Amino acid sequence: MQDTLGRPLRDLRISVTDRCNMRCTYCMPKEIFGPEYAFLPQSELLSFDEIERVARIFAALGVCKLRITGGEPLVRKGLPELIQRLSQVPGIEDIALTTNGLLLPQLAQPLREAGLKRVTISLDALDDETFGRMNGLNIKVERVLKGVQAAEEAGFELVKINSVIKKSQNLHAVMDLAEHFRGTRHTLRFIEFMDVGNHNQWDMKDVIPSRDILSMIHARHPLEPVNPNYKGEVAKRYRYLDGQGEIGFISSVTDAFCGTCTRARISSDGQIYTCLFGTLGYDLKTPLRAGETDQELSGRITRLWSLRTDRYSEERAIKPRENKIEMSRIGG
């Protein structure tokens, strides 16, 4: 199954909650997502039964990779049970999860035993002042590093560290992060500040191109490019010439990769989005709960994907979008 640009459907990102225990400025700024913010009630979230059924339908259409997102997915109660169920879906070869890491000390081992293979942890600086300002709640770096340690001790196949770099806030943190994770088994990835959602005050002036960060690190620790693991891999990979590991760059703003995007997203309230920067979701929850058969639901998904034209990162400069879905609803 391919879209109008010949891109197959291979990856499904499933948001299990719109809630989070951080208020990062580029995702859920506390000025918007404050104490009175109306998050989704439990009844509006897809149940584990519904998520498993959706995953089976997508797998039958060619999806082989799942990523569990949020909000913060670890705040969804019983998550290891869902992972265990998804790991049994025929055709699913890989399950990963993106988290801020705060709850990993309690959940890393149960998640690994349930069948989770990979985990990506967000960490935007190593000094408490910068990190506290960016996470919105003055949460200390040590709490995330304990999550990284818990993931390592649980035996995950791969632990990645994602850092969003805003020129005005944490550009100075780049080398600290590179030095800290260099020589470890963890892969650090720098992400350009993106205009996801409507509330993060995105400005192109705050985007530091990945090539500039690459040059900074390369000047101190020479790097060489590495071939992608698979077609459509989001991050461009590099390795240290002295053998001290890998580093990656996700450059959605300055080096768009729309042409190889194979990802669909399910929001926490059961809407399908065919682009991270989408404005319109396609309701799957209503027909799911109305009793449609797997074949009927599969037909809906097939029709949606076959008409897909999304390539927003390539069109951003000439067709900026308003009213985009918030990242807290569909993850990264």
C-alpha positions in Angstrom: 0.0 0.0 0.0 1.5 3.3 -1.1 0.4 7.0 -1.0 0.3 9.4 -3.9 4.1 9.9 -3.7 4.9 6.2 -3.6 5.6 6.0 0.1 4.6 2.8 1.8 3.0 2.5 5.3 5.6 0.9 7.6 5.5 2.7 10.9 2.7 3.4 13.3 3.1 5.8 16.3 0.5 5.3 19.0 -0.2 8.0 21.6 -1.6 6.4 24.7 -2.2 9.6 26.7 -2.3 13.4 26.3 -1.0 14.0 29.8 2.6 14.6 30.9 4.5 15.1 34.1 6.7 17.8 32.4 5.8 21.1 30.8 8.5 21.4 28.1 8.4 24.8 26.4 8.5 23.3 22.9 5.7 20.8 23.5 3.4 21.6 26.5 4.2 25.1 27.8 2.8 25.6 31.3 1.3 28.9 30.3 -1.2 26.9 28.1 -1.2 23.5 29.8 -1.8 24.8 33.4 -3.7 23.4 36.3 -7.1 24.2 34.7 -6.3 22.7 31.3 -8.9 20.1 30.3 -7.1 16.9 29.4 -9.0 14.0 27.9 -11.2 11.9 30.2 -10.3 8.3 30.4 -13.4 7.3 28.4 -12.1 9.3 25.4 -8.8 7.5 25.3 -8.5 4.3 23.2 -8.6 1.3 25.5 -5.9 -1.4 25.4 -8.3 -3.7 23.6 -8.9 -1.0 20.9 -5.2 -0.2 20.6 -4.4 -3.8 20.1 -7.1 -4.2 17.5 -5.9 -1.1 15.6 -2.3 -2.4 15.7 -3.4 -5.7 14.2 -5.3 -4.0 11.4 -2.3 -1.7 10.6 0.1 -4.7 10.8 -2.0 -6.6 8.2 -1.6 -3.5 5.9 2.2 -3.6 6.1 3.1 -1.9 9.4 6.1 -3.6 11.0 7.2 -1.0 13.6 5.3 0.5 16.5 6.4 3.4 18.7 4.4 4.2 21.8 4.2 7.9 22.6 2.1 10.5 24.5 2.1 13.0 26.2 4.2 11.0 28.5 3.3 7.3 27.8 4.6 6.1 31.2 1.8 7.9 33.0 -0.7 5.6 31.4 -1.5 2.9 33.9 -0.8 -0.7 33.0 1.4 0.2 30.1 3.5 -3.0 30.4 0.3 -5.0 29.8 -0.2 -3.1 26.5 3.4 -3.7 25.4 3.0 -7.4 26.1 -0.1 -7.6 24.0 1.3 -5.6 21.1 4.5 -7.7 21.1 2.3 -10.7 20.1 0.7 -9.0 17.1 1.7 -10.9 13.9 3.9 -8.9 11.6 5.2 -6.5 14.3 9.0 -6.7 14.3 9.9 -3.8 16.6 8.3 -1.9 19.4 9.9 1.3 20.8 8.9 4.0 23.3 9.6 7.7 23.7 9.7 9.0 27.2 11.0 11.8 29.4 12.5 9.0 31.6 11.1 10.2 35.0 9.2 6.9 35.7 11.7 4.5 34.1 13.3 3.6 37.5 10.0 1.9 38.3 8.9 0.7 34.9 12.0 -0.1 32.8 12.3 -3.7 33.9 8.5 -4.5 33.6 8.5 -2.9 30.1 11.5 -4.9 29.0 10.1 -8.1 30.2 6.8 -7.3 28.4 8.6 -7.2 25.1 9.7 -3.5 24.6 12.9 -3.5 22.6 14.0 0.1 22.5 13.6 3.3 24.4 14.2 6.9 23.6 14.7 9.4 26.4 14.4 13.1 26.1 17.1 15.3 27.7 17.8 18.8 26.5 20.7 19.9 28.8 22.9 18.6 31.5 22.8 21.7 33.8 19.9 22.0 36.1 19.2 25.7 35.4 18.8 25.2 31.6 17.0 21.9 31.9 14.7 23.2 34.5 13.7 26.2 32.4 13.1 24.0 29.4 11.0 21.4 31.2 8.9 24.1 32.7 8.9 22.6 36.2 12.5 22.9 37.4 12.9 19.1 37.3 16.5 18.1 37.9 18.7 16.4 35.4 19.6 13.7 37.9 16.1 12.3 37.7 16.3 11.7 34.0 19.8 10.3 34.3 18.4 7.8 36.8 15.9 6.8 34.1 18.7 6.3 31.6 20.6 4.1 34.1 17.4 2.1 34.7 16.9 1.5 31.0 20.5 0.3 30.7 20.2 -2.0 33.6 17.0 -3.4 32.3 18.9 -4.6 29.2 17.2 -2.7 26.4 18.7 -3.4 23.0 19.2 0.3 22.4 18.8 3.5 24.4 18.7 6.7 22.5 18.8 10.2 23.9 16.9 13.0 22.1 17.9 16.6 22.6 15.8 19.5 21.1 18.1 22.5 20.5 16.8 26.0 20.6 19.3 28.6 19.8 18.2 31.0 22.5 17.9 28.4 25.3 20.3 25.5 25.1 22.8 25.9 22.3 25.5 26.0 25.0 24.5 22.5 26.1 25.5 20.8 22.9 29.1 20.0 23.7 28.2 19.0 27.3 25.7 16.4 26.0 28.1 15.2 23.3 30.9 14.7 25.8 28.6 13.0 28.4 27.3 10.3 26.0 30.4 9.9 23.9 31.9 6.5 24.7 28.7 5.1 26.1 26.4 2.6 24.5 23.7 5.3 24.1 23.1 7.1 20.9 22.6 10.9 21.2 20.4 12.6 18.7 20.0 16.3 18.2 16.6 17.5 16.9 16.0 20.8 15.3 13.4 23.0 17.0 10.2 22.3 15.0 6.9 24.2 14.6 4.8 21.3 15.9 1.4 22.5 17.4 0.4 26.1 18.0 1.7 27.1 21.4 5.5 26.7 21.4 6.2 30.2 20.0 8.2 28.7 17.1 10.5 31.1 15.2 12.9 30.2 12.5 15.4 32.5 14.2 15.5 29.9 17.1 16.4 27.0 14.8 20.0 26.0 14.8 20.7 23.9 11.7 22.0 20.4 12.3 25.0 21.0 10.1 26.1 23.7 12.5 25.9 21.3 15.5 27.7 18.7 13.5 30.5 21.1 12.7 30.9 22.1 16.4 31.3 18.4 17.5 33.4 17.4 14.5 35.9 20.2 15.3 36.7 18.5 18.6 35.9 14.9 17.9 36.1 14.0 14.2 33.0 12.2 12.8 32.2 10.3 9.6 28.8 9.5 8.1 27.2 6.1 8.6 24.8 4.5 6.1 21.2 4.4 7.3 19.9 1.3 8.9 16.9 1.2 6.6 15.3 3.4 3.9 13.4 6.2 5.5 15.4 6.4 8.7 14.7 9.8 10.3 18.1 10.6 11.8 21.3 11.0 9.7 23.9 9.0 11.5 27.6 9.7 12.2 30.2 7.8 14.2 33.3 9.0 16.0 36.5 8.2 14.1 38.1 7.0 17.4 35.4 4.4 17.9 33.6 6.1 20.8 30.1 5.6 19.5 27.5 7.2 17.2 25.5 10.4 17.1 22.5 11.4 15.0 20.7 14.5 13.6 17.0 15.0 12.9 16.7 17.9 10.6 13.1 18.3 9.8 13.4 22.1 9.3 16.6 22.5 7.3 16.9 19.1 5.5 13.4 17.7 5.1 12.9 14.0 4.8 9.3 14.0 3.7 10.1 12.0 0.6 10.8 8.8 2.6 8.3 9.3 5.4 6.4 6.0 6.1 4.8 7.0 9.3 1.2 7.2 10.4 0.1 8.4 13.9 -2.8 7.6 16.1 -3.7 10.3 18.6 -4.6 9.6 22.2 -8.3 10.1 21.3 -8.3 7.8 18.3 -7.6 10.1 15.4 -5.3 9.1 12.5 -2.8 11.7 11.4 -0.6 11.2 8.3 1.8 14.0 9.2 3.4 15.2 12.4 2.4 18.7 11.3 -1.2 17.7 10.4 -4.2 20.0 11.0 -6.9 17.4 10.3 -7.3 14.1 12.0 -9.4 11.2 10.6 -11.7 9.7 13.2 -11.1 6.0 13.7 -12.5 5.7 17.2 -16.2 6.4 16.2 -16.4 3.6 13.6 -14.3 1.4 15.9 -16.8 1.8 18.7 -19.8 1.6 16.4 -19.0 -2.0 15.5 -17.3 -1.8 12.1 -15.5 -5.0 11.1 -11.7 -5.2 10.7 -12.2 -5.3 6.9 -14.3 -2.1 7.0 -11.7 -0.3 9.2 -8.9 -1.6 7.0 -10.7 -0.1 4.0 -10.9 3.3 5.7 -7.2 3.3 6.5 -6.3 2.1 3.0 -8.3 4.9 1.4 -6.8 7.5 3.7 -3.2 6.4 3.0 -3.7 6.1 -0.7 -4.8 9.7 -0.9 -1.9 11.0 1.3 0.0 14.0 -0.1 1.7 15.3 3.1 5.1 16.9 2.7 4.8 19.9 5.0 8.5 20.2 5.9 9.3 20.6 2.2 6.5 23.2 1.9 6.9 25.1 5.2 8.4 28.2 3.6 5.6 28.7 1.1 2.6 27.0 2.8 2.9 27.5 6.6 0.0 25.8 8.4 -2.1 27.1 11.3 -4.0 25.1 13.9 -1.7 22.1 13.7 -2.3 19.2 16.1 -0.4 19.5 19.4 2.5 17.3 20.0 1.0 16.3 23.3 -1.7 14.5 21.4 0.4 12.5 18.9 4.0 12.4 20.3 7.0 13.2 18.2 
